[in-house]
């Protein structure tokens, strides 16, 4: 199993990426090659700092880095020797099976879409974010790749999210809901109502519209949204989880009795913190491209980087893309037959 890591795509440079790469190699024996794309002297220095001399690492030297201020498409066109471009090139040439990046999300989506193209039958890729509830996980798709999709692309997202939920998260027959402003069938705007009808007739286990409070209180396994709405939901949820722990800490330190109670409940607090930590999920798969791509947070910790590499490994081993192609082809054939019968 060969994976390419964009080793310069991080808010703080390569240090945490290299540390995460070292953790991944120490834990995942299935990885036969881990390419680090970036500036060779910097990467060698970081590898030396962490004491990693694993022979499975290969540095691919690059002279450019995509900055967060760069426009996504322009960065792909102008910075052909950037760390993300070279990492995607490794997948395109077949030298790597997956790419992992914690850099510029837009540039990562653009580079993979332009260089690798989409899978047969898929019009646009979607970012799938894994999110926790009290008892399970669910997939939110799209979390930011396509902010203005068509209803057909929403069905594709529903299918791709269901495939990922089934083959990676382990839900045998995942239920699907569409993000809206009410649970009634007629709620939403023209776009969500059109998407509703298409997903309803897709053959998926469709539960209908999902409101914001249903995400964590009465969840489905796959929540479908346009990339604009999905990205807001994702970042708002992350911010609330972070804020709650800040509020708790502030209140606990107000009295000795509360501090004692917090010590007794420390295990519960740590369990919830772990469940809501983005580090545990590592990154988000970009589904629908002709390859495997995992997108991490710009401030990813070494643990998060390790887990992003784990997600890439899982996507490869579980054959996510062939399953997506199979299900999309089946849906497209059914849709064509239905259209022919009605005309």
Secondary structure as UniProt FT lines:
FT   STRAND          2..6
FT   TURN            7..8
FT   TURN            11..12
FT   HELIX           15..27
FT   TURN            29..30
FT   STRAND          33..38
FT   HELIX           40..49
FT   TURN            50..51
FT   TURN            55..56
FT   STRAND          57..61
FT   TURN            68..69
FT   HELIX           72..78
FT   TURN            80..81
FT   HELIX           83..92
FT   TURN            93..94
FT   STRAND          98..101
FT   HELIX           105..116
FT   TURN            120..121
FT   STRAND          126..132
FT   STRAND          137..141
FT   TURN            147..148
FT   HELIX           151..167
FT   TURN            172..173
FT   STRAND          175..179
FT   TURN            185..186
FT   HELIX           190..200
FT   TURN            201..203
FT   STRAND          205..210
FT   TURN            212..213
FT   HELIX           214..217
FT   STRAND          222..224
FT   HELIX           227..252
FT   TURN            253..254
FT   HELIX           256..264
FT   HELIX           266..276
FT   HELIX           278..280
FT   STRAND          284..287
FT   STRAND          292..295
FT   TURN            298..299
FT   HELIX           302..317
FT   TURN            318..319
FT   HELIX           320..342
//
